[in-house]
Amino acid sequence: MLKYFNDLTINEVAQVLKYPLGTAKTYLNKGLNKLRNIMRRDVV
């Protein structure tokens, strides 16, 4: 939500959440993959 709705960079998201940059990137990637799977299931 921070990245897409509040238009923060990944670096800013990591700072807000107090996570290392790599962890923030991993969480973003995992969340996007889960969302894609949900959307794919609902469309098909």
mmCIF entry with sequence, helices, sheets and N, C-alpha, C, O atoms, coordinates in Angstrom:
data_MODEL
# 
_entry.id   MODEL 
# 
_entity.id                         1 
_entity.type                       polymer 
_entity.pdbx_number_of_molecules   1 
# 
_entity_poly.entity_id                      1 
_entity_poly.type                           'polypeptide(L)' 
_entity_poly.nstd_linkage                   no 
_entity_poly.nstd_monomer                   no 
_entity_poly.pdbx_seq_one_letter_code       MLKYFNDLTINEVAQVLKYPLGTAKTYLNKGLNKLRNIMRRDVV 
_entity_poly.pdbx_seq_one_letter_code_can   MLKYFNDLTINEVAQVLKYPLGTAKTYLNKGLNKLRNIMRRDVV 
_entity_poly.pdbx_strand_id                 A 
# 
loop_
_entity_poly_seq.entity_id 
_entity_poly_seq.num 
_entity_poly_seq.mon_id 
_entity_poly_seq.hetero 
1 1  MET n 
1 2  LEU n 
1 3  LYS n 
1 4  TYR n 
1 5  PHE n 
1 6  ASN n 
1 7  ASP n 
1 8  LEU n 
1 9  THR n 
1 10 ILE n 
1 11 ASN n 
1 12 GLU n 
1 13 VAL n 
1 14 ALA n 
1 15 GLN n 
1 16 VAL n 
1 17 LEU n 
1 18 LYS n 
1 19 TYR n 
1 20 PRO n 
1 21 LEU n 
1 22 GLY n 
1 23 THR n 
1 24 ALA n 
1 25 LYS n 
1 26 THR n 
1 27 TYR n 
1 28 LEU n 
1 29 ASN n 
1 30 LYS n 
1 31 GLY n 
1 32 LEU n 
1 33 ASN n 
1 34 LYS n 
1 35 LEU n 
1 36 ARG n 
1 37 ASN n 
1 38 ILE n 
1 39 MET n 
1 40 ARG n 
1 41 ARG n 
1 42 ASP n 
1 43 VAL n 
1 44 VAL n 
# 
_struct_asym.id          A 
_struct_asym.entity_id   1 
# 
loop_
_struct_conf.conf_type_id 
_struct_conf.id 
_struct_conf.pdbx_PDB_helix_id 
_struct_conf.beg_label_comp_id 
_struct_conf.beg_label_asym_id 
_struct_conf.beg_label_seq_id 
_struct_conf.pdbx_beg_PDB_ins_code 
_struct_conf.end_label_comp_id 
_struct_conf.end_label_asym_id 
_struct_conf.end_label_seq_id 
_struct_conf.pdbx_end_PDB_ins_code 
_struct_conf.beg_auth_comp_id 
_struct_conf.beg_auth_asym_id 
_struct_conf.beg_auth_seq_id 
_struct_conf.end_auth_comp_id 
_struct_conf.end_auth_asym_id 
_struct_conf.end_auth_seq_id 
_struct_conf.pdbx_PDB_helix_class 
_struct_conf.details 
_struct_conf.pdbx_PDB_helix_length 
HELX_P HELX_P1 AA1 ILE A 10 ? LEU A 17 ? ILE A 10 LEU A 17 1 ? 8  
HELX_P HELX_P2 AA2 LEU A 21 ? VAL A 43 ? LEU A 21 VAL A 43 1 ? 23 
# 
_struct_conf_type.id          HELX_P 
_struct_conf_type.criteria    ? 
_struct_conf_type.reference   ? 
# 
loop_
_atom_site.group_PDB 
_atom_site.id 
_atom_site.type_symbol 
_atom_site.label_atom_id 
_atom_site.label_alt_id 
_atom_site.label_comp_id 
_atom_site.label_asym_id 
_atom_site.label_entity_id 
_atom_site.label_seq_id 
_atom_site.pdbx_PDB_ins_code 
_atom_site.Cartn_x 
_atom_site.Cartn_y 
_atom_site.Cartn_z 
_atom_site.occupancy 
_atom_site.B_iso_or_equiv 
_atom_site.pdbx_formal_charge 
_atom_site.auth_seq_id 
_atom_site.auth_comp_id 
_atom_site.auth_asym_id 
_atom_site.auth_atom_id 
_atom_site.pdbx_PDB_model_num 
ATOM 1   N N  . MET A 1 1  ? 0.821   -1.186  0.000   1.00 0.00 ? 1  MET A N  1 
ATOM 2   C CA . MET A 1 1  ? 0.000   0.000   0.000   1.00 0.00 ? 1  MET A CA 1 
ATOM 3   C C  . MET A 1 1  ? 0.870   1.257   0.000   1.00 0.00 ? 1  MET A C  1 
ATOM 4   O O  . MET A 1 1  ? 0.565   2.234   -0.684  1.00 0.00 ? 1  MET A O  1 
ATOM 5   N N  . LEU A 1 2  ? 1.950   1.222   0.769   1.00 0.00 ? 2  LEU A N  1 
ATOM 6   C CA . LEU A 1 2  ? 2.808   2.404   0.832   1.00 0.00 ? 2  LEU A CA 1 
ATOM 7   C C  . LEU A 1 2  ? 3.396   2.733   -0.529  1.00 0.00 ? 2  LEU A C  1 
ATOM 8   O O  . LEU A 1 2  ? 3.473   3.901   -0.908  1.00 0.00 ? 2  LEU A O  1 
ATOM 9   N N  . LYS A 1 3  ? 3.809   1.718   -1.259  1.00 0.00 ? 3  LYS A N  1 
ATOM 10  C CA . LYS A 1 3  ? 4.454   1.949   -2.553  1.00 0.00 ? 3  LYS A CA 1 
ATOM 11  C C  . LYS A 1 3  ? 3.455   2.439   -3.593  1.00 0.00 ? 3  LYS A C  1 
ATOM 12  O O  . LYS A 1 3  ? 3.731   3.401   -4.309  1.00 0.00 ? 3  LYS A O  1 
ATOM 13  N N  . TYR A 1 4  ? 2.320   1.799   -3.682  1.00 0.00 ? 4  TYR A N  1 
ATOM 14  C CA . TYR A 1 4  ? 1.400   2.092   -4.779  1.00 0.00 ? 4  TYR A CA 1 
ATOM 15  C C  . TYR A 1 4  ? 0.364   3.160   -4.456  1.00 0.00 ? 4  TYR A C  1 
ATOM 16  O O  . TYR A 1 4  ? 0.014   3.944   -5.339  1.00 0.00 ? 4  TYR A O  1 
ATOM 17  N N  . PHE A 1 5  ? -0.134  3.222   -3.240  1.00 0.00 ? 5  PHE A N  1 
ATOM 18  C CA . PHE A 1 5  ? -1.144  4.218   -2.906  1.00 0.00 ? 5  PHE A CA 1 
ATOM 19  C C  . PHE A 1 5  ? -0.539  5.515   -2.375  1.00 0.00 ? 5  PHE A C  1 
ATOM 20  O O  . PHE A 1 5  ? -1.079  6.597   -2.608  1.00 0.00 ? 5  PHE A O  1 
ATOM 21  N N  . ASN A 1 6  ? 0.582   5.406   -1.662  1.00 0.00 ? 6  ASN A N  1 
ATOM 22  C CA . ASN A 1 6  ? 1.235   6.603   -1.125  1.00 0.00 ? 6  ASN A CA 1 
ATOM 23  C C  . ASN A 1 6  ? 2.406   7.040   -1.992  1.00 0.00 ? 6  ASN A C  1 
ATOM 24  O O  . ASN A 1 6  ? 3.061   8.040   -1.700  1.00 0.00 ? 6  ASN A O  1 
ATOM 25  N N  . ASP A 1 7  ? 2.670   6.293   -3.055  1.00 0.00 ? 7  ASP A N  1 
ATOM 26  C CA . ASP A 1 7  ? 3.696   6.623   -4.040  1.00 0.00 ? 7  ASP A CA 1 
ATOM 27  C C  . ASP A 1 7  ? 5.087   6.788   -3.413  1.00 0.00 ? 7  ASP A C  1 
ATOM 28  O O  . ASP A 1 7  ? 5.828   7.707   -3.761  1.00 0.00 ? 7  ASP A O  1 
ATOM 29  N N  . LEU A 1 8  ? 5.432   5.880   -2.481  1.00 0.00 ? 8  LEU A N  1 
ATOM 30  C CA . LEU A 1 8  ? 6.757   5.893   -1.872  1.00 0.00 ? 8  LEU A CA 1 
ATOM 31  C C  . LEU A 1 8  ? 7.700   4.993   -2.670  1.00 0.00 ? 8  LEU A C  1 
ATOM 32  O O  . LEU A 1 8  ? 7.265   4.041   -3.319  1.00 0.00 ? 8  LEU A O  1 
ATOM 33  N N  . THR A 1 9  ? 8.983   5.304   -2.614  1.00 0.00 ? 9  THR A N  1 
ATOM 34  C CA . THR A 1 9  ? 9.963   4.418   -3.236  1.00 0.00 ? 9  THR A CA 1 
ATOM 35  C C  . THR A 1 9  ? 10.170  3.213   -2.320  1.00 0.00 ? 9  THR A C  1 
ATOM 36  O O  . THR A 1 9  ? 9.742   3.215   -1.165  1.00 0.00 ? 9  THR A O  1 
ATOM 37  N N  . ILE A 1 10 ? 10.828  2.191   -2.849  1.00 0.00 ? 10 ILE A N  1 
ATOM 38  C CA . ILE A 1 10 ? 11.097  1.015   -2.032  1.00 0.00 ? 10 ILE A CA 1 
ATOM 39  C C  . ILE A 1 10 ? 12.008  1.386   -0.860  1.00 0.00 ? 10 ILE A C  1 
ATOM 40  O O  . ILE A 1 10 ? 11.844  0.866   0.243   1.00 0.00 ? 10 ILE A O  1 
ATOM 41  N N  . ASN A 1 11 ? 12.957  2.274   -1.095  1.00 0.00 ? 11 ASN A N  1 
ATOM 42  C CA . ASN A 1 11 ? 13.825  2.745   -0.005  1.00 0.00 ? 11 ASN A CA 1 
ATOM 43  C C  . ASN A 1 11 ? 13.013  3.426   1.094   1.00 0.00 ? 11 ASN A C  1 
ATOM 44  O O  . ASN A 1 11 ? 13.257  3.196   2.278   1.00 0.00 ? 11 ASN A O  1 
ATOM 45  N N  . GLU A 1 12 ? 12.059  4.253   0.713   1.00 0.00 ? 12 GLU A N  1 
ATOM 46  C CA . GLU A 1 12 ? 11.218  4.948   1.697   1.00 0.00 ? 12 GLU A CA 1 
ATOM 47  C C  . GLU A 1 12 ? 10.335  3.966   2.449   1.00 0.00 ? 12 GLU A C  1 
ATOM 48  O O  . GLU A 1 12 ? 10.144  4.108   3.657   1.00 0.00 ? 12 GLU A O  1 
ATOM 49  N N  . VAL A 1 13 ? 9.793   2.974   1.753   1.00 0.00 ? 13 VAL A N  1 
ATOM 50  C CA . VAL A 1 13 ? 8.971   1.948   2.393   1.00 0.00 ? 13 VAL A CA 1 
ATOM 51  C C  . VAL A 1 13 ? 9.803   1.209   3.436   1.00 0.00 ? 13 VAL A C  1 
ATOM 52  O O  . VAL A 1 13 ? 9.339   0.978   4.552   1.00 0.00 ? 13 VAL A O  1 
ATOM 53  N N  . ALA A 1 14 ? 11.025  0.838   3.077   1.00 0.00 ? 14 ALA A N  1 
ATOM 54  C CA . ALA A 1 14 ? 11.909  0.131   4.007   1.00 0.00 ? 14 ALA A CA 1 
ATOM 55  C C  . ALA A 1 14 ? 12.182  0.989   5.244   1.00 0.00 ? 14 ALA A C  1 
ATOM 56  O O  . ALA A 1 14 ? 12.204  0.470   6.360   1.00 0.00 ? 14 ALA A O  1 
ATOM 57  N N  . GLN A 1 15 ? 12.389  2.278   5.060   1.00 0.00 ? 15 GLN A N  1 
ATOM 58  C CA . GLN A 1 15 ? 12.646  3.164   6.197   1.00 0.00 ? 15 GLN A CA 1 
ATOM 59  C C  . GLN A 1 15 ? 11.420  3.287   7.098   1.00 0.00 ? 15 GLN A C  1 
ATOM 60  O O  . GLN A 1 15 ? 11.537  3.247   8.323   1.00 0.00 ? 15 GLN A O  1 
ATOM 61  N N  . VAL A 1 16 ? 10.244  3.435   6.488   1.00 0.00 ? 16 VAL A N  1 
ATOM 62  C CA . VAL A 1 16 ? 9.010   3.572   7.275   1.00 0.00 ? 16 VAL A CA 1 
ATOM 63  C C  . VAL A 1 16 ? 8.765   2.314   8.105   1.00 0.00 ? 16 VAL A C  1 
ATOM 64  O O  . VAL A 1 16 ? 8.406   2.400   9.280   1.00 0.00 ? 16 VAL A O  1 
ATOM 65  N N  . LEU A 1 17 ? 8.960   1.143   7.489   1.00 0.00 ? 17 LEU A N  1 
ATOM 66  C CA . LEU A 1 17 ? 8.704   -0.122  8.177   1.00 0.00 ? 17 LEU A CA 1 
ATOM 67  C C  . LEU A 1 17 ? 9.876   -0.575  9.045   1.00 0.00 ? 17 LEU A C  1 
ATOM 68  O O  . LEU A 1 17 ? 9.771   -1.548  9.792   1.00 0.00 ? 17 LEU A O  1 
ATOM 69  N N  . LYS A 1 18 ? 11.003  0.150   8.936   1.00 0.00 ? 18 LYS A N  1 
ATOM 70  C CA . LYS A 1 18 ? 12.225  -0.197  9.676   1.00 0.00 ? 18 LYS A CA 1 
ATOM 71  C C  . LYS A 1 18 ? 12.702  -1.604  9.340   1.00 0.00 ? 18 LYS A C  1 
ATOM 72  O O  . LYS A 1 18 ? 13.090  -2.374  10.218  1.00 0.00 ? 18 LYS A O  1 
ATOM 73  N N  . TYR A 1 19 ? 12.663  -1.922  8.039   1.00 0.00 ? 19 TYR A N  1 
ATOM 74  C CA . TYR A 1 19 ? 13.171  -3.185  7.508   1.00 0.00 ? 19 TYR A CA 1 
ATOM 75  C C  . TYR A 1 19 ? 14.387  -2.889  6.646   1.00 0.00 ? 19 TYR A C  1 
ATOM 76  O O  . TYR A 1 19 ? 14.507  -1.799  6.087   1.00 0.00 ? 19 TYR A O  1 
ATOM 77  N N  . PRO A 1 20 ? 15.300  -3.872  6.536   1.00 0.00 ? 20 PRO A N  1 
ATOM 78  C CA . PRO A 1 20 ? 16.375  -3.716  5.552   1.00 0.00 ? 20 PRO A CA 1 
ATOM 79  C C  . PRO A 1 20 ? 15.775  -3.645  4.144   1.00 0.00 ? 20 PRO A C  1 
ATOM 80  O O  . PRO A 1 20 ? 14.687  -4.167  3.904   1.00 0.00 ? 20 PRO A O  1 
ATOM 81  N N  . LEU A 1 21 ? 16.473  -3.009  3.231   1.00 0.00 ? 21 LEU A N  1 
ATOM 82  C CA . LEU A 1 21 ? 15.977  -2.840  1.866   1.00 0.00 ? 21 LEU A CA 1 
ATOM 83  C C  . LEU A 1 21 ? 15.645  -4.184  1.219   1.00 0.00 ? 21 LEU A C  1 
ATOM 84  O O  . LEU A 1 21 ? 14.604  -4.316  0.574   1.00 0.00 ? 21 LEU A O  1 
ATOM 85  N N  . GLY A 1 22 ? 16.508  -5.171  1.383   1.00 0.00 ? 22 GLY A N  1 
ATOM 86  C CA . GLY A 1 22 ? 16.277  -6.488  0.788   1.00 0.00 ? 22 GLY A CA 1 
ATOM 87  C C  . GLY A 1 22 ? 15.009  -7.138  1.309   1.00 0.00 ? 22 GLY A C  1 
ATOM 88  O O  . GLY A 1 22 ? 14.293  -7.793  0.551   1.00 0.00 ? 22 GLY A O  1 
ATOM 89  N N  . THR A 1 23 ? 14.724  -6.968  2.585   1.00 0.00 ? 23 THR A N  1 
ATOM 90  C CA . THR A 1 23 ? 13.510  -7.536  3.183   1.00 0.00 ? 23 THR A CA 1 
ATOM 91  C C  . THR A 1 23 ? 12.271  -6.854  2.606   1.00 0.00 ? 23 THR A C  1 
ATOM 92  O O  . THR A 1 23 ? 11.286  -7.522  2.289   1.00 0.00 ? 23 THR A O  1 
ATOM 93  N N  . ALA A 1 24 ? 12.314  -5.542  2.471   1.00 0.00 ? 24 ALA A N  1 
ATOM 94  C CA . ALA A 1 24 ? 11.183  -4.809  1.899   1.00 0.00 ? 24 ALA A CA 1 
ATOM 95  C C  . ALA A 1 24 ? 10.926  -5.256  0.461   1.00 0.00 ? 24 ALA A C  1 
ATOM 96  O O  . ALA A 1 24 ? 9.775   -5.421  0.058   1.00 0.00 ? 24 ALA A O  1 
ATOM 97  N N  . LYS A 1 25 ? 11.992  -5.450  -0.312  1.00 0.00 ? 25 LYS A N  1 
ATOM 98  C CA . LYS A 1 25 ? 11.838  -5.920  -1.692  1.00 0.00 ? 25 LYS A CA 1 
ATOM 99  C C  . LYS A 1 25 ? 11.242  -7.318  -1.737  1.00 0.00 ? 25 LYS A C  1 
ATOM 100 O O  . LYS A 1 25 ? 10.389  -7.611  -2.574  1.00 0.00 ? 25 LYS A O  1 
ATOM 101 N N  . THR A 1 26 ? 11.695  -8.176  -0.833  1.00 0.00 ? 26 THR A N  1 
ATOM 102 C CA . THR A 1 26 ? 11.182  -9.546  -0.784  1.00 0.00 ? 26 THR A CA 1 
ATOM 103 C C  . THR A 1 26 ? 9.700   -9.549  -0.449  1.00 0.00 ? 26 THR A C  1 
ATOM 104 O O  . THR A 1 26 ? 8.915   -10.234 -1.104  1.00 0.00 ? 26 THR A O  1 
ATOM 105 N N  . TYR A 1 27 ? 9.311   -8.786  0.570   1.00 0.00 ? 27 TYR A N  1 
ATOM 106 C CA . TYR A 1 27 ? 7.897   -8.725  0.946   1.00 0.00 ? 27 TYR A CA 1 
ATOM 107 C C  . TYR A 1 27 ? 7.038   -8.163  -0.180  1.00 0.00 ? 27 TYR A C  1 
ATOM 108 O O  . TYR A 1 27 ? 5.930   -8.646  -0.413  1.00 0.00 ? 27 TYR A O  1 
ATOM 109 N N  . LEU A 1 28 ? 7.533   -7.156  -0.875  1.00 0.00 ? 28 LEU A N  1 
ATOM 110 C CA . LEU A 1 28 ? 6.798   -6.583  -1.998  1.00 0.00 ? 28 LEU A CA 1 
ATOM 111 C C  . LEU A 1 28 ? 6.606   -7.623  -3.089  1.00 0.00 ? 28 LEU A C  1 
ATOM 112 O O  . LEU A 1 28 ? 5.509   -7.774  -3.627  1.00 0.00 ? 28 LEU A O  1 
ATOM 113 N N  . ASN A 1 29 ? 7.678   -8.340  -3.414  1.00 0.00 ? 29 ASN A N  1 
ATOM 114 C CA . ASN A 1 29 ? 7.610   -9.355  -4.457  1.00 0.00 ? 29 ASN A CA 1 
ATOM 115 C C  . ASN A 1 29 ? 6.648   -10.485 -4.076  1.00 0.00 ? 29 ASN A C  1 
ATOM 116 O O  . ASN A 1 29 ? 5.845   -10.916 -4.904  1.00 0.00 ? 29 ASN A O  1 
ATOM 117 N N  . LYS A 1 30 ? 6.722   -10.964 -2.837  1.00 0.00 ? 30 LYS A N  1 
ATOM 118 C CA . LYS A 1 30 ? 5.825   -12.034 -2.379  1.00 0.00 ? 30 LYS A CA 1 
ATOM 119 C C  . LYS A 1 30 ? 4.365   -11.578 -2.416  1.00 0.00 ? 30 LYS A C  1 
ATOM 120 O O  . LYS A 1 30 ? 3.481   -12.331 -2.824  1.00 0.00 ? 30 LYS A O  1 
ATOM 121 N N  . GLY A 1 31 ? 4.127   -10.344 -1.988  1.00 0.00 ? 31 GLY A N  1 
ATOM 122 C CA . GLY A 1 31 ? 2.764   -9.818  -2.002  1.00 0.00 ? 31 GLY A CA 1 
ATOM 123 C C  . GLY A 1 31 ? 2.215   -9.680  -3.415  1.00 0.00 ? 31 GLY A C  1 
ATOM 124 O O  . GLY A 1 31 ? 1.050   -9.992  -3.662  1.00 0.00 ? 31 GLY A O  1 
ATOM 125 N N  . LEU A 1 32 ? 3.047   -9.213  -4.342  1.00 0.00 ? 32 LEU A N  1 
ATOM 126 C CA . LEU A 1 32 ? 2.611   -9.072  -5.732  1.00 0.00 ? 32 LEU A CA 1 
ATOM 127 C C  . LEU A 1 32 ? 2.308   -10.443 -6.341  1.00 0.00 ? 32 LEU A C  1 
ATOM 128 O O  . LEU A 1 32 ? 1.338   -10.588 -7.085  1.00 0.00 ? 32 LEU A O  1 
ATOM 129 N N  . ASN A 1 33 ? 3.129   -11.443 -6.030  1.00 0.00 ? 33 ASN A N  1 
ATOM 130 C CA . ASN A 1 33 ? 2.882   -12.793 -6.545  1.00 0.00 ? 33 ASN A CA 1 
ATOM 131 C C  . ASN A 1 33 ? 1.584   -13.360 -6.001  1.00 0.00 ? 33 ASN A C  1 
ATOM 132 O O  . ASN A 1 33 ? 0.829   -13.988 -6.745  1.00 0.00 ? 33 ASN A O  1 
ATOM 133 N N  . LYS A 1 34 ? 1.304   -13.152 -4.714  1.00 0.00 ? 34 LYS A N  1 
ATOM 134 C CA . LYS A 1 34 ? 0.043   -13.623 -4.133  1.00 0.00 ? 34 LYS A CA 1 
ATOM 135 C C  . LYS A 1 34 ? -1.149  -12.933 -4.802  1.00 0.00 ? 34 LYS A C  1 
ATOM 136 O O  . LYS A 1 34 ? -2.150  -13.577 -5.117  1.00 0.00 ? 34 LYS A O  1 
ATOM 137 N N  . LEU A 1 35 ? -1.036  -11.625 -5.015  1.00 0.00 ? 35 LEU A N  1 
ATOM 138 C CA . LEU A 1 35 ? -2.113  -10.881 -5.656  1.00 0.00 ? 35 LEU A CA 1 
ATOM 139 C C  . LEU A 1 35 ? -2.339  -11.372 -7.084  1.00 0.00 ? 35 LEU A C  1 
ATOM 140 O O  . LEU A 1 35 ? -3.482  -11.525 -7.516  1.00 0.00 ? 35 LEU A O  1 
ATOM 141 N N  . ARG A 1 36 ? -1.250  -11.619 -7.817  1.00 0.00 ? 36 ARG A N  1 
ATOM 142 C CA . ARG A 1 36 ? -1.384  -12.131 -9.186  1.00 0.00 ? 36 ARG A CA 1 
ATOM 143 C C  . ARG A 1 36 ? -2.112  -13.470 -9.197  1.00 0.00 ? 36 ARG A C  1 
ATOM 144 O O  . ARG A 1 36 ? -2.981  -13.701 -10.038 1.00 0.00 ? 36 ARG A O  1 
ATOM 145 N N  . ASN A 1 37 ? -1.754  -14.359 -8.255  1.00 0.00 ? 37 ASN A N  1 
ATOM 146 C CA . ASN A 1 37 ? -2.403  -15.667 -8.182  1.00 0.00 ? 37 ASN A CA 1 
ATOM 147 C C  . ASN A 1 37 ? -3.886  -15.544 -7.870  1.00 0.00 ? 37 ASN A C  1 
ATOM 148 O O  . ASN A 1 37 ? -4.706  -16.253 -8.453  1.00 0.00 ? 37 ASN A O  1 
ATOM 149 N N  . ILE A 1 38 ? -4.228  -14.655 -6.961  1.00 0.00 ? 38 ILE A N  1 
ATOM 150 C CA . ILE A 1 38 ? -5.640  -14.437 -6.619  1.00 0.00 ? 38 ILE A CA 1 
ATOM 151 C C  . ILE A 1 38 ? -6.395  -13.887 -7.825  1.00 0.00 ? 38 ILE A C  1 
ATOM 152 O O  . ILE A 1 38 ? -7.494  -14.346 -8.138  1.00 0.00 ? 38 ILE A O  1 
ATOM 153 N N  . MET A 1 39 ? -5.804  -12.906 -8.498  1.00 0.00 ? 39 MET A N  1 
ATOM 154 C CA . MET A 1 39 ? -6.461  -12.307 -9.657  1.00 0.00 ? 39 MET A CA 1 
ATOM 155 C C  . MET A 1 39 ? -6.605  -13.329 -10.789 1.00 0.00 ? 39 MET A C  1 
ATOM 156 O O  . MET A 1 39 ? -7.629  -13.362 -11.471 1.00 0.00 ? 39 MET A O  1 
ATOM 157 N N  . ARG A 1 40 ? -5.603  -14.142 -10.981 1.00 0.00 ? 40 ARG A N  1 
ATOM 158 C CA . ARG A 1 40 ? -5.635  -15.161 -12.026 1.00 0.00 ? 40 ARG A CA 1 
ATOM 159 C C  . ARG A 1 40 ? -6.759  -16.161 -11.751 1.00 0.00 ? 40 ARG A C  1 
ATOM 160 O O  . ARG A 1 40 ? -7.475  -16.562 -12.668 1.00 0.00 ? 40 ARG A O  1 
ATOM 161 N N  . ARG A 1 41 ? -6.912  -16.563 -10.479 1.00 0.00 ? 41 ARG A N  1 
ATOM 162 C CA . ARG A 1 41 ? -7.954  -17.514 -10.098 1.00 0.00 ? 41 ARG A CA 1 
ATOM 163 C C  . ARG A 1 41 ? -9.342  -16.930 -10.317 1.00 0.00 ? 41 ARG A C  1 
ATOM 164 O O  . ARG A 1 41 ? -10.238 -17.623 -10.799 1.00 0.00 ? 41 ARG A O  1 
ATOM 165 N N  . ASP A 1 42 ? -9.526  -15.660 -9.968  1.00 0.00 ? 42 ASP A N  1 
ATOM 166 C CA . ASP A 1 42 ? -10.820 -15.015 -10.086 1.00 0.00 ? 42 ASP A CA 1 
ATOM 167 C C  . ASP A 1 42 ? -11.209 -14.754 -11.534 1.00 0.00 ? 42 ASP A C  1 
ATOM 168 O O  . ASP A 1 42 ? -12.397 -14.765 -11.857 1.00 0.00 ? 42 ASP A O  1 
ATOM 169 N N  . VAL A 1 43 ? -10.247 -14.520 -12.409 1.00 0.00 ? 43 VAL A N  1 
ATOM 170 C CA . VAL A 1 43 ? -10.528 -14.203 -13.810 1.00 0.00 ? 43 VAL A CA 1 
ATOM 171 C C  . VAL A 1 43 ? -10.862 -15.460 -14.590 1.00 0.00 ? 43 VAL A C  1 
ATOM 172 O O  . VAL A 1 43 ? -11.746 -15.447 -15.446 1.00 0.00 ? 43 VAL A O  1 
ATOM 173 N N  . VAL A 1 44 ? -10.165 -16.539 -14.300 1.00 0.00 ? 44 VAL A N  1 
ATOM 174 C CA . VAL A 1 44 ? -10.354 -17.773 -15.067 1.00 0.00 ? 44 VAL A CA 1 
ATOM 175 C C  . VAL A 1 44 ? -11.514 -18.523 -14.578 1.00 0.00 ? 44 VAL A C  1 
ATOM 176 O O  . VAL A 1 44 ? -11.826 -19.591 -15.106 1.00 0.00 ? 44 VAL A O  1 
# 
